Amino acid sequence: MKLGGTGFVIVLVPLYWRHYGPRNFLWFSDLALFALCAALWFDSALLVGMAAIGVLALEIAWSIDFLCGGRLLRLAGYMFDAGKPLYLRALSLFHLAMPPAILSMLRHRGYDRRSLRHQTAVAWLVMPVTYALTDPDKNINRVFGPGAKPQHALPPLLYLGAAMAVVPLVVYLPTHLVLSARLPSATNFCHVTERAPMIEGISAITLATHDMACAVRFYRMLGFELRCMVARTRHLPSFPPAQTTSNLIAQPHQRRWSWWGRVIFLRPGRRRFLTRE
């Protein structure tokens, strides 16, 4: 997915730039596409969450409209305009891929609860910039009106302010509530990647204790065999089950548990060890 997504963006950017101009990349859907591409490389749950907050509901609506021939919501009607080059319309099919891609990345990374406020801040930056730099007739991000064309019922700046208030409340907040209820938090989420394993096994574990005698009795009750070693001036009891050694290290009672111990991992294919404290 990483190479495929990056390759697609590399193809899309120059073609869109030449046909639509650089301001077209202010569309929230284009920004979300770039955010997802970056999330693939940096493994960022926050970027995925922001893309989900910003465009997931809208991309689902676009996909439904496309399947209805662009006549239901008028969001995907341009896909059926024979006057537009076929290759540009083909590139726009990324809108169909966005919802499943976002949901898949959320499933593997969890949902970062900070996404709502970060995406709201981005929207409050992008919408005024879009208003200032783009053609009202293109109505990018609907900053000039709720439809394809600018509205005239309200003063333009008043409408912009209303849109900046309504979008987070009507689009972002409901999406955030649904994702928060349905997905685990990214801060407590451990996902499994498809990379080759870096760790072959645990070579040794060292656990700190305030009461060495009690700790030794506990592990001996579990069936561990005791082997006593001396490290500097401190006794370091070891319990070697199979190829892994569990060590205990005594700490004074006034020692706070900012330091809990040490784990040594064995890397596959080499006699090197990685230490984690």
Backbone as CSV, one residue per row, in Angstrom:
resi,resn,N_x,N_y,N_z,CA_x,CA_y,CA_z,C_x,C_y,C_z
1,MET,0.828,-1.201,0.000,0.000,0.000,0.000,0.870,1.262,0.000
2,LYS,2.003,1.202,0.703,2.865,2.380,0.808,3.399,2.802,-0.551
3,LEU,3.987,1.865,-1.287,4.560,2.192,-2.591,3.471,2.510,-3.606
4,GLY,2.370,1.776,-3.551,1.271,2.032,-4.483,0.665,3.414,-4.276
5,GLY,0.420,3.767,-3.008,-0.144,5.089,-2.726,0.788,6.211,-3.106
6,THR,2.070,6.032,-2.808,3.051,7.062,-3.157,3.174,7.211,-4.668
7,GLY,3.194,6.079,-5.377,3.275,6.142,-6.828,2.075,6.841,-7.439
8,PHE,0.886,6.591,-6.889,-0.312,7.252,-7.402,-0.223,8.760,-7.212
9,VAL,0.212,9.197,-6.043,0.333,10.632,-5.785,1.364,11.266,-6.716
10,ILE,2.462,10.564,-6.970,3.487,11.094,-7.863,2.939,11.287,-9.272
11,VAL,2.047,10.399,-9.701,1.427,10.538,-11.015,0.363,11.640,-11.002
12,LEU,-0.434,11.682,-9.942,-1.565,12.616,-9.890,-1.137,14.075,-9.823
13,VAL,-0.137,14.381,-9.005,0.202,15.788,-8.748,0.555,16.559,-10.016
14,PRO,1.483,16.093,-10.850,1.793,16.903,-12.041,0.646,17.014,-13.027
15,LEU,-0.176,15.967,-13.162,-1.299,16.027,-14.094,-2.378,16.987,-13.602
16,TYR,-2.698,16.923,-12.315,-3.666,17.865,-11.750,-3.127,19.296,-11.801
17,TRP,-1.839,19.438,-11.498,-1.215,20.765,-11.503,-1.338,21.397,-12.891
18,ARG,-1.054,20.614,-13.932,-1.090,21.150,-15.289,-2.508,21.476,-15.728
19,HIS,-3.482,20.665,-15.343,-4.851,20.870,-15.825,-5.656,21.827,-14.942
20,TYR,-5.527,21.677,-13.615,-6.356,22.466,-12.698,-5.613,23.630,-12.056
21,GLY,-4.286,23.551,-11.986,-3.508,24.570,-11.290,-3.231,24.169,-9.846
22,PRO,-2.242,24.812,-9.214,-1.850,24.405,-7.850,-2.918,24.679,-6.799
23,ARG,-3.778,25.683,-7.021,-4.793,25.994,-6.002,-5.810,24.874,-5.839
24,ASN,-5.902,24.007,-6.839,-6.852,22.899,-6.743,-6.507,21.956,-5.600
25,PHE,-5.233,21.939,-5.185,-4.815,21.044,-4.103,-5.284,21.517,-2.731
26,LEU,-5.995,22.648,-2.683,-6.600,23.086,-1.425,-7.875,22.309,-1.096
27,TRP,-8.404,21.565,-2.052,-9.552,20.718,-1.743,-9.211,19.813,-0.560
28,PHE,-10.149,19.688,0.379,-9.908,18.836,1.546,-9.622,17.389,1.141
29,SER,-10.245,16.921,0.074,-10.010,15.541,-0.354,-8.573,15.354,-0.823
30,ASP,-8.014,16.354,-1.513,-6.619,16.249,-1.945,-5.678,16.315,-0.744
31,LEU,-5.960,17.204,0.190,-5.130,17.293,1.391,-5.182,15.989,2.190
32,ALA,-6.360,15.378,2.254,-6.490,14.107,2.968,-5.694,13.012,2.268
33,LEU,-5.690,13.025,0.932,-4.898,12.046,0.190,-3.419,12.184,0.521
34,PHE,-2.917,13.423,0.574,-1.513,13.642,0.929,-1.252,13.208,2.374
35,ALA,-2.216,13.471,3.262,-2.049,13.083,4.666,-1.967,11.562,4.811
36,LEU,-2.793,10.837,4.064,-2.756,9.375,4.135,-1.440,8.842,3.595
37,CYS,-0.949,9.457,2.533,0.341,9.026,1.980,1.453,9.235,3.007
38,ALA,1.439,10.396,3.678,2.434,10.652,4.717,2.266,9.686,5.886
39,ALA,1.011,9.366,6.229,0.763,8.443,7.342,1.329,7.063,7.062
40,LEU,1.317,6.640,5.802,1.881,5.345,5.451,3.385,5.297,5.725
41,TRP,4.061,6.403,5.462,5.513,6.438,5.646,5.908,6.672,7.094
42,PHE,5.143,7.518,7.797,5.500,7.858,9.180,4.696,7.067,10.210
43,ASP,3.798,6.182,9.720,2.993,5.352,10.618,2.262,6.218,11.641
44,SER,1.610,7.270,11.152,0.976,8.262,12.023,-0.519,8.017,12.134
45,ALA,-0.959,7.602,13.309,-2.391,7.447,13.545,-3.090,8.801,13.558
46,LEU,-2.385,9.866,13.956,-2.989,11.194,13.992,-3.352,11.666,12.587
47,LEU,-2.462,11.484,11.612,-2.761,11.896,10.244,-3.932,11.097,9.669
48,VAL,-3.987,9.811,9.978,-5.109,8.998,9.514,-6.405,9.495,10.149
49,GLY,-6.360,9.772,11.449,-7.552,10.263,12.129,-8.024,11.605,11.588
50,MET,-7.090,12.485,11.278,-7.468,13.786,10.714,-8.100,13.629,9.338
51,ALA,-7.543,12.731,8.521,-8.152,12.467,7.213,-9.560,11.906,7.379
52,ALA,-9.731,11.013,8.354,-11.057,10.438,8.595,-12.052,11.511,9.034
53,ILE,-11.641,12.347,9.966,-12.512,13.424,10.436,-12.862,14.363,9.296
54,GLY,-11.855,14.687,8.467,-12.047,15.700,7.443,-12.873,15.254,6.255
55,VAL,-12.694,13.992,5.802,-13.306,13.649,4.518,-14.033,12.313,4.480
56,LEU,-13.972,11.498,5.529,-14.566,10.166,5.436,-16.048,10.238,5.081
57,ALA,-16.802,11.055,5.808,-18.240,11.164,5.527,-18.490,11.726,4.128
58,LEU,-17.703,12.719,3.730,-17.887,13.332,2.417,-17.497,12.369,1.296
59,GLU,-16.452,11.576,1.504,-16.039,10.624,0.478,-17.052,9.487,0.341
60,ILE,-17.660,9.101,1.436,-18.733,8.103,1.357,-19.898,8.668,0.559
61,ALA,-20.240,9.945,0.815,-21.319,10.594,0.058,-20.952,10.685,-1.424
62,TRP,-19.696,11.022,-1.723,-19.243,11.100,-3.120,-19.368,9.737,-3.785
63,SER,-18.970,8.685,-3.101,-19.025,7.340,-3.670,-20.462,6.925,-3.966
64,ILE,-21.370,7.233,-3.042,-22.785,6.910,-3.273,-23.307,7.676,-4.479
65,ASP,-22.944,8.954,-4.565,-23.388,9.762,-5.697,-22.818,9.234,-7.009
66,PHE,-21.561,8.809,-6.988,-20.952,8.263,-8.204,-21.686,7.006,-8.658
67,LEU,-22.025,6.135,-7.717,-22.731,4.907,-8.061,-24.140,5.196,-8.576
68,CYS,-24.649,6.382,-8.253,-25.969,6.804,-8.754,-25.863,7.648,-10.012
69,GLY,-24.700,7.659,-10.610,-24.514,8.391,-11.850,-24.316,9.874,-11.674
70,GLY,-24.016,10.321,-10.446,-23.787,11.741,-10.201,-25.050,12.571,-10.166
71,ARG,-26.213,11.918,-10.086,-27.487,12.648,-10.121,-28.126,12.818,-8.748
72,LEU,-27.628,12.073,-7.750,-28.272,12.103,-6.438,-27.880,13.342,-5.640
73,LEU,-26.584,13.579,-5.481,-26.092,14.696,-4.686,-25.317,15.720,-5.519
74,ARG,-25.099,15.428,-6.775,-24.363,16.315,-7.675,-22.911,16.509,-7.258
75,LEU,-22.387,15.573,-6.506,-20.978,15.666,-6.104,-20.056,15.063,-7.143
76,ALA,-20.486,13.991,-7.771,-19.649,13.274,-8.730,-20.129,13.438,-10.164
77,GLY,-20.944,14.436,-10.396,-21.484,14.619,-11.736,-20.416,14.845,-12.788
78,TYR,-19.301,15.497,-12.405,-18.244,15.778,-13.376,-17.589,14.500,-13.895
79,MET,-17.730,13.397,-13.183,-17.144,12.137,-13.621,-17.826,11.619,-14.888
80,PHE,-19.004,12.137,-15.195,-19.754,11.689,-16.362,-19.815,12.771,-17.445
81,ASP,-18.951,13.756,-17.298,-18.863,14.837,-18.274,-17.866,14.434,-19.363
82,ALA,-18.363,14.139,-20.547,-17.495,13.691,-21.642,-16.535,14.780,-22.091
83,GLY,-16.786,16.026,-21.686,-15.890,17.107,-22.055,-14.600,17.120,-21.257
84,LYS,-14.546,16.399,-20.184,-13.329,16.318,-19.374,-12.484,15.141,-19.842
85,PRO,-11.165,15.292,-19.878,-10.309,14.185,-20.325,-10.536,12.927,-19.498
86,LEU,-10.529,11.806,-20.175,-10.795,10.535,-19.496,-9.749,10.239,-18.436
87,TYR,-8.474,10.565,-18.698,-7.426,10.240,-17.726,-7.604,11.029,-16.431
88,LEU,-8.140,12.272,-16.524,-8.394,13.042,-15.309,-9.544,12.448,-14.517
89,ARG,-10.572,12.021,-15.217,-11.699,11.384,-14.523,-11.265,10.059,-13.899
90,ALA,-10.368,9.349,-14.574,-9.863,8.091,-14.009,-9.065,8.349,-12.732
91,LEU,-8.254,9.410,-12.740,-7.498,9.739,-11.532,-8.422,10.083,-10.370
92,SER,-9.564,10.701,-10.683,-10.508,11.088,-9.620,-11.183,9.893,-8.968
93,LEU,-10.963,8.713,-9.504,-11.528,7.523,-8.871,-10.893,7.241,-7.515
94,PHE,-9.831,7.998,-7.177,-9.258,7.805,-5.837,-10.286,8.087,-4.747
95,HIS,-11.319,8.883,-5.085,-12.382,9.148,-4.102,-13.064,7.853,-3.672
96,LEU,-13.194,6.916,-4.601,-13.809,5.631,-4.249,-12.933,4.819,-3.308
97,ALA,-11.629,4.965,-3.464,-10.700,4.183,-2.642,-10.480,4.793,-1.262
98,MET,-10.806,6.057,-1.092,-10.515,6.721,0.173,-11.235,6.098,1.376
99,PRO,-12.564,5.874,1.325,-13.214,5.305,2.518,-12.643,3.955,2.954
100,PRO,-12.506,2.959,2.049,-11.923,1.695,2.527,-10.480,1.840,2.992
101,ALA,-9.709,2.723,2.339,-8.321,2.911,2.769,-8.267,3.517,4.166
102,ILE,-9.084,4.535,4.417,-9.109,5.177,5.732,-9.547,4.184,6.798
103,LEU,-10.610,3.433,6.530,-11.113,2.483,7.523,-10.095,1.378,7.802
104,SER,-9.396,0.932,6.759,-8.372,-0.097,6.956,-7.229,0.429,7.810
105,MET,-6.792,1.653,7.552,-5.696,2.226,8.327,-6.120,2.510,9.763
106,LEU,-7.373,2.891,9.968,-7.873,3.073,11.331,-7.920,1.747,12.073
107,ARG,-8.304,0.696,11.370,-8.389,-0.630,12.014,-7.025,-1.106,12.471
108,HIS,-5.988,-0.774,11.722,-4.649,-1.230,12.062,-3.930,-0.301,13.032
109,ARG,-4.354,0.948,13.145,-3.641,1.905,13.991,-4.462,2.419,15.156
110,GLY,-5.780,2.215,15.132,-6.619,2.817,16.141,-6.923,4.262,15.782
111,TYR,-7.818,4.860,16.544,-8.233,6.238,16.269,-7.629,7.177,17.303
112,ASP,-6.897,8.166,16.832,-6.277,9.160,17.707,-7.316,10.212,18.066
113,ARG,-7.656,10.287,19.352,-8.720,11.196,19.808,-8.356,12.669,19.626
114,ARG,-7.113,12.993,19.354,-6.723,14.383,19.120,-7.104,14.856,17.724
115,SER,-7.561,13.940,16.880,-7.802,14.261,15.474,-8.840,15.362,15.300
116,LEU,-9.855,15.390,16.155,-10.917,16.393,16.001,-10.365,17.802,16.103
117,ARG,-9.621,18.090,17.155,-9.133,19.463,17.308,-8.053,19.810,16.286
118,HIS,-7.233,18.845,15.902,-6.215,19.122,14.900,-6.844,19.376,13.532
119,GLN,-7.817,18.558,13.156,-8.453,18.760,11.859,-9.277,20.044,11.848
120,THR,-9.896,20.385,12.956,-10.622,21.654,13.032,-9.676,22.826,12.844
121,ALA,-8.504,22.760,13.464,-7.516,23.828,13.288,-7.066,23.918,11.834
122,VAL,-6.866,22.771,11.198,-6.480,22.778,9.777,-7.588,23.394,8.930
123,ALA,-8.830,23.021,9.200,-9.948,23.570,8.427,-10.040,25.082,8.602
124,TRP,-9.854,25.563,9.824,-9.925,27.005,10.061,-8.771,27.755,9.408
125,LEU,-7.705,27.060,9.065,-6.617,27.665,8.304,-6.874,27.574,6.798
126,VAL,-7.297,26.387,6.343,-7.447,26.154,4.912,-8.625,26.938,4.333
127,MET,-9.723,27.037,5.044,-10.907,27.683,4.477,-10.687,29.170,4.192
128,PRO,-10.109,29.958,5.085,-9.819,31.352,4.723,-8.796,31.482,3.592
129,VAL,-7.795,30.588,3.587,-6.808,30.614,2.500,-7.497,30.308,1.169
130,THR,-8.387,29.345,1.174,-9.137,29.016,-0.038,-9.978,30.204,-0.486
131,TYR,-10.615,30.858,0.467,-11.434,32.036,0.144,-10.588,33.136,-0.483
132,ALA,-9.388,33.322,0.034,-8.539,34.424,-0.426,-7.874,34.140,-1.766
133,LEU,-7.590,32.877,-2.073,-6.732,32.572,-3.215,-7.451,31.951,-4.413
134,THR,-8.660,31.487,-4.256,-9.287,30.725,-5.334,-10.433,31.493,-5.984
135,ASP,-10.808,31.019,-7.155,-11.886,31.614,-7.949,-13.236,31.228,-7.349
136,PRO,-14.099,32.219,-7.056,-15.416,31.881,-6.490,-16.231,30.937,-7.371
137,ASP,-16.051,31.019,-8.683,-16.830,30.147,-9.567,-16.474,28.676,-9.390
138,LYS,-15.245,28.395,-8.944,-14.860,27.003,-8.680,-15.360,26.536,-7.315
139,ASN,-15.550,27.459,-6.402,-16.137,27.183,-5.078,-15.452,25.994,-4.395
140,ILE,-14.134,26.045,-4.351,-13.364,24.986,-3.699,-13.680,24.963,-2.199
141,ASN,-13.897,23.778,-1.683,-14.253,23.554,-0.274,-15.543,24.263,0.127
142,ARG,-16.313,24.675,-0.878,-17.628,25.299,-0.649,-17.541,26.521,0.267
143,VAL,-16.452,27.276,0.121,-16.285,28.462,0.971,-17.076,29.661,0.451
144,PHE,-17.638,29.549,-0.762,-18.442,30.637,-1.316,-19.923,30.303,-1.370
145,GLY,-20.279,29.064,-1.084,-21.674,28.661,-1.106,-21.807,27.175,-0.874
146,PRO,-22.988,26.721,-0.481,-23.160,25.299,-0.160,-23.238,24.401,-1.381
147,GLY,-23.448,24.972,-2.546,-23.536,24.180,-3.764,-22.334,24.396,-4.654
148,ALA,-22.496,24.056,-5.925,-21.395,24.185,-6.870,-21.081,25.641,-7.188
149,LYS,-22.067,26.522,-7.027,-21.900,27.930,-7.363,-21.952,28.795,-6.099
150,PRO,-21.399,30.011,-6.153,-21.447,30.901,-4.974,-22.881,31.271,-4.601
151,GLN,-23.094,31.485,-3.308,-24.396,31.915,-2.822,-24.424,33.443,-2.743
152,HIS,-25.619,34.009,-2.716,-25.760,35.467,-2.668,-26.733,35.919,-1.585
153,ALA,-27.188,34.971,-0.764,-28.146,35.338,0.286,-27.467,36.058,1.437
154,LEU,-26.208,35.734,1.715,-25.456,36.333,2.813,-24.222,37.034,2.271
155,PRO,-23.718,38.027,3.015,-22.415,38.591,2.643,-21.364,37.488,2.626
156,PRO,-20.445,37.516,1.664,-19.489,36.413,1.513,-18.701,36.085,2.781
157,LEU,-18.211,37.118,3.498,-17.431,36.838,4.708,-18.305,36.262,5.820
158,LEU,-19.548,36.712,5.891,-20.457,36.157,6.890,-20.718,34.684,6.594
159,TYR,-20.920,34.358,5.324,-21.116,32.951,4.973,-19.877,32.134,5.313
160,LEU,-18.681,32.672,5.028,-17.444,31.946,5.339,-17.356,31.652,6.832
161,GLY,-17.631,32.653,7.672,-17.590,32.435,9.115,-18.587,31.384,9.560
162,ALA,-19.795,31.413,8.961,-20.808,30.418,9.315,-20.350,29.021,8.900
163,ALA,-19.742,28.917,7.706,-19.264,27.613,7.238,-18.164,27.079,8.146
164,MET,-17.288,27.963,8.624,-16.197,27.528,9.505,-16.742,27.042,10.843
165,ALA,-17.891,27.519,11.247,-18.503,27.047,12.491,-19.321,25.780,12.278
166,VAL,-19.999,25.702,11.138,-20.919,24.594,10.893,-20.176,23.308,10.553
167,VAL,-19.133,23.389,9.733,-18.439,22.174,9.289,-17.919,21.347,10.469
168,PRO,-17.202,21.936,11.438,-16.760,21.105,12.573,-17.911,20.518,13.373
169,LEU,-19.011,21.256,13.498,-20.133,20.775,14.307,-20.968,19.722,13.590
170,VAL,-21.178,19.902,12.304,-22.084,19.026,11.562,-21.367,17.845,10.920
171,VAL,-20.106,18.034,10.532,-19.359,16.968,9.846,-18.328,16.324,10.766
172,TYR,-17.475,17.152,11.366,-16.343,16.610,12.127,-16.771,15.957,13.436
173,LEU,-17.591,16.645,14.218,-17.958,16.135,15.541,-18.707,14.805,15.471
174,PRO,-19.732,14.648,14.620,-20.383,13.327,14.549,-19.425,12.213,14.119
175,THR,-18.542,12.516,13.162,-17.568,11.504,12.749,-16.663,11.126,13.914
176,HIS,-16.215,12.122,14.662,-15.361,11.867,15.824,-16.072,10.993,16.849
177,LEU,-17.326,11.266,17.119,-18.064,10.491,18.118,-18.235,9.046,17.672
178,VAL,-18.518,8.837,16.388,-18.689,7.472,15.888,-17.365,6.708,15.949
179,LEU,-16.293,7.329,15.498,-14.990,6.651,15.509,-14.521,6.376,16.932
180,SER,-14.767,7.314,17.842,-14.368,7.117,19.236,-15.114,5.956,19.866
181,ALA,-16.381,5.790,19.480,-17.186,4.723,20.065,-16.866,3.359,19.463
182,ARG,-16.432,3.342,18.203,-16.274,2.080,17.496,-14.843,1.564,17.411
183,LEU,-13.863,2.443,17.658,-12.468,2.057,17.459,-11.668,2.243,18.739
184,PRO,-10.653,1.415,18.964,-9.782,1.617,20.124,-8.935,2.863,19.950
185,SER,-8.522,3.415,21.067,-7.677,4.608,21.018,-6.298,4.249,20.488
186,ALA,-5.765,5.127,19.644,-4.437,4.877,19.075,-3.363,4.893,20.150
187,THR,-3.580,5.612,21.260,-2.570,5.697,22.308,-2.374,4.375,23.024
188,ASN,-3.393,3.503,22.996,-3.292,2.202,23.654,-3.356,1.056,22.652
189,PHE,-3.134,1.363,21.385,-3.350,0.374,20.333,-2.015,-0.128,19.827
190,CYS,-1.856,-1.433,19.804,-0.635,-2.060,19.280,-1.006,-2.797,18.003
191,HIS,-0.472,-2.345,16.862,-0.794,-2.991,15.601,0.381,-3.821,15.119
192,VAL,0.067,-4.858,14.379,1.077,-5.767,13.860,1.349,-5.406,12.413
193,THR,2.585,-5.161,12.067,2.953,-4.827,10.705,3.326,-6.090,9.961
194,GLU,3.538,-5.956,8.646,3.901,-7.094,7.822,5.408,-7.191,7.625
195,ARG,6.173,-6.409,8.373,7.612,-6.442,8.229,8.191,-7.727,8.822
196,ALA,9.387,-8.056,8.382,10.071,-9.211,8.945,10.342,-8.969,10.424
197,PRO,10.171,-9.965,11.282,10.353,-9.764,12.712,11.772,-9.359,13.051
198,MET,11.919,-8.339,13.914,13.232,-7.891,14.354,13.719,-8.673,15.562
199,ILE,12.786,-9.292,16.296,13.139,-9.951,17.550,12.923,-11.450,17.422
200,GLU,13.926,-12.215,17.766,13.829,-13.672,17.745,13.320,-14.203,19.070
201,GLY,13.688,-13.559,20.142,13.255,-13.995,21.457,13.814,-13.089,22.533
202,ILE,13.439,-13.355,23.763,13.930,-12.589,24.906,15.084,-13.368,25.533
203,SER,16.244,-12.736,25.586,17.419,-13.409,26.151,17.410,-13.342,27.671
204,ALA,17.036,-12.173,28.217,17.053,-12.028,29.675,16.125,-10.904,30.088
205,ILE,15.548,-11.063,31.256,14.704,-10.036,31.862,15.233,-9.760,33.260
206,THR,15.421,-8.484,33.573,15.844,-8.086,34.914,14.746,-7.234,35.534
207,LEU,14.232,-7.666,36.682,13.160,-6.957,37.369,13.672,-6.448,38.709
208,ALA,13.361,-5.197,38.997,13.782,-4.596,40.261,12.764,-4.920,41.355
209,THR,13.241,-5.094,42.573,12.358,-5.407,43.693,12.873,-4.743,44.963
210,HIS,11.949,-4.401,45.861,12.328,-3.868,47.163,12.614,-4.991,48.162
211,ASP,12.000,-6.155,47.955,12.108,-7.262,48.910,12.652,-8.482,48.176
212,MET,13.956,-8.657,48.185,14.597,-9.732,47.442,14.164,-11.102,47.943
213,ALA,14.103,-11.289,49.258,13.756,-12.597,49.810,12.359,-13.023,49.378
214,CYS,11.420,-12.086,49.427,10.040,-12.396,49.027,9.980,-12.718,47.541
215,ALA,10.714,-11.961,46.731,10.703,-12.198,45.290,11.295,-13.557,44.950
216,VAL,12.386,-13.932,45.628,13.007,-15.230,45.371,12.044,-16.354,45.729
217,ARG,11.364,-16.242,46.881,10.405,-17.277,47.277,9.290,-17.394,46.241
218,PHE,8.833,-16.269,45.718,7.734,-16.277,44.745,8.127,-17.042,43.483
219,TYR,9.300,-16.757,42.934,9.692,-17.409,41.688,10.054,-18.882,41.908
220,ARG,10.575,-19.216,43.078,10.854,-20.623,43.357,9.563,-21.406,43.484
221,MET,8.499,-20.762,44.029,7.189,-21.422,44.104,6.638,-21.706,42.704
222,LEU,6.989,-20.873,41.733,6.526,-21.078,40.359,7.309,-22.171,39.633
223,GLY,8.354,-22.687,40.278,9.127,-23.761,39.678,10.423,-23.329,39.029
224,PHE,10.789,-22.058,39.170,12.053,-21.592,38.608,13.218,-22.146,39.426
225,GLU,14.293,-22.515,38.738,15.509,-22.951,39.416,16.372,-21.727,39.719
226,LEU,16.892,-21.686,40.934,17.675,-20.535,41.375,19.141,-20.723,41.055
227,ARG,19.719,-19.669,40.451,21.166,-19.634,40.238,21.629,-18.257,40.670
228,CYS,22.449,-18.197,41.689,22.840,-16.919,42.275,24.122,-16.424,41.617
229,MET,24.096,-15.139,41.215,25.259,-14.496,40.624,25.549,-13.224,41.412
230,VAL,26.754,-12.740,41.317,27.145,-11.512,41.990,27.508,-10.482,40.934
231,ALA,26.831,-9.359,40.960,27.117,-8.261,40.032,27.619,-7.087,40.849
232,ARG,28.892,-6.772,40.718,29.541,-5.736,41.516,29.385,-6.111,42.986
233,THR,28.652,-5.312,43.734,28.494,-5.620,45.159,27.108,-6.150,45.470
234,ARG,26.285,-6.357,44.435,24.908,-6.760,44.697,24.679,-8.184,44.210
235,HIS,23.939,-8.939,44.991,23.566,-10.275,44.557,22.481,-10.168,43.495
236,LEU,22.606,-10.983,42.429,21.662,-10.949,41.319,21.127,-12.357,41.103
237,PRO,20.093,-12.769,41.846,19.545,-14.110,41.644,19.022,-14.256,40.223
238,SER,19.270,-15.423,39.603,18.813,-15.682,38.245,17.982,-16.945,38.234
239,PHE,16.934,-16.922,37.405,16.059,-18.069,37.230,16.024,-18.391,35.736
240,PRO,16.885,-19.315,35.265,16.965,-19.563,33.821,15.990,-20.641,33.335
241,PRO,14.753,-20.261,32.886,13.855,-21.250,32.292,14.188,-21.400,30.818
242,ALA,14.573,-22.604,30.417,14.958,-22.876,29.024,16.083,-21.947,28.611
243,GLN,15.893,-21.135,27.527,16.963,-20.291,27.030,16.825,-18.849,27.499
244,THR,15.864,-18.547,28.322,15.646,-17.185,28.799,15.960,-17.105,30.278
245,THR,16.663,-16.055,30.675,17.038,-15.875,32.073,16.240,-14.736,32.674
246,SER,15.625,-14.989,33.818,14.911,-13.956,34.558,15.746,-13.573,35.768
247,ASN,16.152,-12.298,35.846,16.995,-11.810,36.933,16.210,-10.902,37.856
248,LEU,16.630,-10.879,39.106,16.080,-9.945,40.089,17.203,-9.049,40.579
249,ILE,16.904,-7.779,40.768,17.899,-6.844,41.281,17.282,-6.059,42.435
250,ALA,17.983,-6.000,43.567,17.465,-5.335,44.760,17.610,-3.827,44.633
251,GLN,16.573,-3.128,45.087,16.594,-1.672,45.096,16.204,-1.196,46.494
252,PRO,16.757,-0.093,46.979,16.385,0.411,48.305,14.914,0.818,48.343
253,HIS,14.352,0.800,49.540,12.922,1.085,49.689,12.574,2.512,49.281
254,GLN,13.519,3.428,49.381,13.214,4.808,48.997,13.262,5.013,47.490
255,ARG,13.673,3.995,46.743,13.765,4.113,45.290,12.371,4.138,44.679
256,ARG,12.095,5.176,43.883,10.832,5.264,43.183,10.895,4.422,41.913
257,TRP,9.713,3.990,41.427,9.698,3.055,40.313,9.649,3.755,38.958
258,SER,10.497,4.758,38.787,10.684,5.298,37.442,11.506,4.334,36.598
259,TRP,12.287,3.507,37.251,13.066,2.466,36.583,12.561,1.127,37.066
260,TRP,12.072,0.290,36.127,11.443,-0.975,36.512,12.339,-2.177,36.279
261,GLY,13.336,-2.045,35.409,14.192,-3.188,35.137,14.767,-3.109,33.736
262,ARG,15.045,-4.269,33.166,15.699,-4.319,31.859,15.268,-5.585,31.120
263,VAL,15.059,-5.460,29.797,14.773,-6.605,28.941,15.820,-6.641,27.840
264,ILE,16.414,-7.794,27.592,17.400,-7.961,26.529,16.800,-8.877,25.466
265,PHE,16.689,-8.367,24.231,16.097,-9.098,23.121,17.193,-9.659,22.231
266,LEU,16.949,-10.834,21.687,17.871,-11.472,20.750,17.366,-11.239,19.336
267,ARG,18.216,-10.635,18.486,17.843,-10.393,17.102,18.114,-11.643,16.268
268,PRO,17.232,-11.934,15.290,17.401,-13.161,14.498,18.581,-13.065,13.548
269,GLY,19.244,-14.197,13.354,20.302,-14.281,12.364,21.615,-13.675,12.788
270,ARG,21.717,-13.186,14.033,22.976,-12.586,14.462,23.072,-12.715,15.975
271,ARG,24.264,-12.781,16.484,24.464,-12.920,17.921,24.607,-11.546,18.549
272,ARG,23.606,-10.721,18.353,23.612,-9.393,18.928,22.367,-9.252,19.807
273,PHE,22.480,-8.408,20.804,21.397,-8.243,21.737,20.964,-6.774,21.780
274,LEU,19.686,-6.552,21.949,19.123,-5.217,22.102,18.604,-5.086,23.520
275,THR,18.962,-3.996,24.181,18.567,-3.800,25.561,17.505,-2.702,25.646
276,ARG,16.465,-2.951,26.421,15.403,-1.973,26.637,15.199,-1.793,28.126
277,GLU,15.319,-0.534,28.585,15.127,-0.258,30.016,13.933,0.657,30.213
